[in-house]
Amino acid sequence: MSDTVTYSTQGAIGVIKVNNPPVNALCQSVRAGLKESVETLLADDNIKAIVLACEGRTFIAGADINEFATGLGEPGLVPVIGTMETAAKPIVAAIHGTALGGGLEVALGCHYRVAASTALVGLPEVNLGLLPGAGGTQRLPRLVGAQTALDMIVGGGHVPAPKARELGIVDDIIEGDLLEAAIGYAENLIAEGKGPRAIRDIKPEPADGSVFDNYAAGIARKQRGFLAPFHIIKAIRAAFELPFDQGMAREQELFEELMASPEAKAQQHIFFAEREVAKVPGLPKDTPVRTIQTGAVIGAGTMGGGIAMNFANAGIPVKLLDMSQENLNKGLAVIRGNYENTAKKGRISPADVEQRMGLIEPVLSYDDIKDVDIVIEAVFENMDIKKDVFKTLDTTCKPGAILATNTSTLDVDEIASVTGRPQDVIGMHFFSPANVMRLLENVRGEKTADDVINTVMKFSKKLGKIGVLVGVCDGFVGNRMLHARTRESAFLVEEGATPEQVDKVLYDYGFPMGPFTMADMAGLDVGYKVREERRKAGKIEKRDSVWIDKIVEMGRHGQKTKAGIYTYEDGRTAIPDPEIAALIAQCAKDAGIEQREVSDQEILERCLYPMINEGALILEEGIAARPLDIDIIWINGYGFPAYKGGPMFWADQIGLDKIVAAYRKYAEQFGEHYWQPAPLLAKLAKEGKGFYDL
């Protein structure tokens, strides 16, 4: 027996237990222990059936993906499952917690499956850029049919045990002691003379090839750029078109293709980075956490309402403060509408709508929020207004309350300076729509206390967000890097590229939309106001491209006015406008710029490389502690394609020397002001290293 797998006997039943905390991952010792235990119990004539169970809080929750980098030792999972499936004695899997990935594949290799009512099953390998590589794409379709298998494996979601019972994935739901019931189930099999029942022997229901073609077409837009979903479709198709062993061979071939792909490497990088990002370098492990049982949000607009929904979704009472009853009424109506739309889609119940609305209390006075544990300010992005709010909070809120600002660009230290408790002030930059977007950029001020940082990072998770800690600078991490891209995209259009060409290049790269489509959707007036604030603050660009400002001054604010950089006859479809093309040409002429043809490659380099250079400066300055912080911000907040791993990871993949060479080329063409490589970027490139070598 191995340290991670043990077996015992209870009468005629052999009981195998996996004990590999925390999630009973299928490391080499577990695989070897399973094989040895099964073979030993099969050789014991006194044993008539076997139960496979797990210690701790869960059934096998998947592979040990740390082995992906080092290579899987023998035995592989496929032969282990094969030993179980071809066993001459019935094997019953007893599932609790989660049976995910390789864990569900092991359970499918057993002849019967019983599960606790709270258990979840699934094959989420698609989230790692992979497909189930131990028979999941061949066995599951034989149980549930093509459509359900496609939905489960391409979707990568979790299925609750009662639904799994309905689908035929599990045979019985157990209330009470799972192991005792599983042993009883096995004893009944013996008494009833029921032997092994291998899924491999099930002939799948016929499925027309169009099922797979149509499914691929249906996900093509949403999954563009990803390989795994389409390889999964091919593997499931093989389950219906090939004998079992040939289908297994096809699955293995497709799995190996994915394992070697850059897309899988990028997605696995993100998987680990999202778990690492919550750990704050340098924060003592014994840092205390402040209690947050109640909260308040200042401002009942779109952002404030969305933030309040996050509290309610987490079951935390929240007061929504606005100085206007009309604004409160509008804000609450929008919140209710959002919840009711979610209920219509079946994601929450009508009772959930009322329960969550009941957690949001509208108030008109600061005195009503004096006892809350955390306040998040979400008023207009203006320094004077925010300072006034924080002066009031300082005199109103109880000692120890966390005072957070949702600013997206402004100086958190300057905001904190108007209070007598800067140690309690922190930035919590939510992304719009705040009730949907997963990213939360938490901004530590110069005087922010460690326990406030620790509390807010943990609170982010409670709100269902991925919290990333950053430092104070203009635009923090995300918007600071975005500014570099926005600047160059405007310059490119001034020089002769069209807005639609720039948008197409970045869309084809993998962004959900290009910068100008995004600007029109967000509202051009929003960026206009930000630029006005920057100019008032003395932040003047060496080269200022004014063509977008002139569009705003024409009253064209984007989709909401049916005209912006593009026109929108139906309200949504962007149509290039000759009037805007003429305006851009005139602006270029006024600036002394001779327009030319601009290549797609130049657009890609000039939009992405300055972002990466800015990222290098951000790392140098300590605004972000690690490149993974930047990658997680861009993946979850700005639509950077997950299959490229984030800007800093992607930069490492293409080579930093390539970026530095491009910088030198553009410096000769445009001067060094915007084309000076960050010292860190130049140093790493010279040493042949990447950001992830830091």
Number of C-alpha atoms within 10 A of each C-alpha: 14 16 11 22 23 18 22 13 14 10 11 17 21 26 24 22 20 25 22 19 14 12 21 25 26 26 21 19 19 23 25 21 24 30 21 19 22 23 14 14 22 20 10 11 8 13 18 21 25 31 26 25 23 24 18 14 13 22 31 32 23 24 20 15 16 11 13 12 8 8 9 15 13 12 16 15 26 18 14 21 23 18 18 26 23 16 21 14 21 24 30 27 27 29 32 26 21 26 28 27 27 28 24 28 27 27 29 26 29 28 22 25 24 25 31 23 20 15 22 25 28 25 29 22 24 24 22 23 25 27 33 23 23 26 29 25 28 31 26 27 25 21 21 19 18 24 14 14 23 24 12 20 27 24 16 20 18 18 20 17 27 19 14 21 18 12 15 14 23 23 17 21 21 21 11 10 9 19 22 11 18 26 23 14 20 24 18 12 19 17 9 9 8 12 16 19 19 20 21 22 11 13 14 20 13 10 15 12 11 9 14 19 14 11 16 19 10 11 13 14 10 9 14 15 17 20 20 26 26 22 23 25 22 18 28 28 24 20 28 22 16 14 14 20 13 14 22 23 16 21 27 19 14 20 22 14 15 20 17 11 16 17 23 25 21 21 23 21 20 24 15 14 17 20 10 12 22 18 16 16 10 8 12 11 9 7 13 13 16 18 12 15 13 18 23 30 29 27 24 29 19 17 24 26 27 24 31 31 26 21 25 20 20 14 16 19 21 26 22 27 25 23 14 14 14 11 15 22 14 16 23 21 13 17 23 18 13 15 22 18 14 15 16 11 10 10 11 14 15 14 10 15 21 13 14 22 19 12 20 23 15 20 19 16 12 18 13 16 25 19 15 20 20 26 24 24 25 26 20 14 17 14 17 10 12 23 17 12 19 22 16 15 20 21 14 15 22 15 13 15 23 27 26 26 28 29 25 22 21 21 19 29 20 15 26 28 15 17 19 11 18 22 21 24 30 29 32 27 23 27 21 16 14 21 24 15 17 21 24 27 27 26 32 23 24 15 15 21 17 18 18 24 28 21 18 26 25 17 18 21 15 16 21 18 22 26 29 27 28 24 22 23 18 15 16 24 28 21 17 19 22 19 16 20 22 19 18 20 25 22 19 24 24 26 19 19 20 19 23 18 17 26 21 18 20 20 15 14 16 19 18 19 17 21 23 23 23 15 21 26 16 16 19 26 21 14 16 18 14 14 15 13 15 16 12 10 9 9 11 11 10 8 11 11 20 15 21 24 18 16 21 20 13 11 13 23 27 28 26 16 14 18 23 29 27 25 22 20 12 10 13 14 13 22 14 16 14 11 11 19 18 11 15 25 20 15 18 21 14 9 14 9 14 11 16 12 10 16 13 15 10 15 20 16 16 22 24 21 23 26 23 25 27 21 27 24 19 25 21 16 12 13 21 22 20 20 22 25 25 28 27 27 27 24 21 20 20 17 14 21 23 26 26 26 28 26 25 26 22 17 22 20 14 11 16 27 21 13 23 23 14 17 22 16 13 18 16 10 10 11 12 13 9 16 21 16 24 18 13 18 24 19 16 20 20 12 10 13 16 22 20 12 9 9
